[in-house]
């Protein structure tokens, strides 16, 4: 997973998040390929497979959370700087427009945290339903 995030362009950042959420979006497929059917139960270590998938999911959650929070901090700093400049130059239309654009981007980034919570909850629910027979959920 890439550790470099593009915070300046929200659309590009959303695309990066979309790529990072690929495993969550394909959780059913991942579980179908992880958990053996009745005829293959003895040949596949389902507990290890579930544990590995759980590790991948947790890693993805932390990477995305880190990326979103980093961009929120960057954007909040920009909004603060623009607000200070705006106080000095109340009549600057371009500065006002830039300030409002950054404010809007900050709100969108903050809403991504809520989206992330929903995605995580949905994925964990599906994971628990399918891996409950093979994996202990003490850490979830």
Secondary structure, DSSP 8 states (H G I E B T S, - for coil): -------S-HHHHHHHHHHHTHHHHTHHHHHHHHS--GGGTTTS-HHHHHHHHHHHHHHHHHHHHHHHHHHHHHHHHHHHHHHHHHHH-TT-HHHHHHHHHHHHHHHHHHHHHHHHHHHHHHHHHHHHHHHTTT---TT-
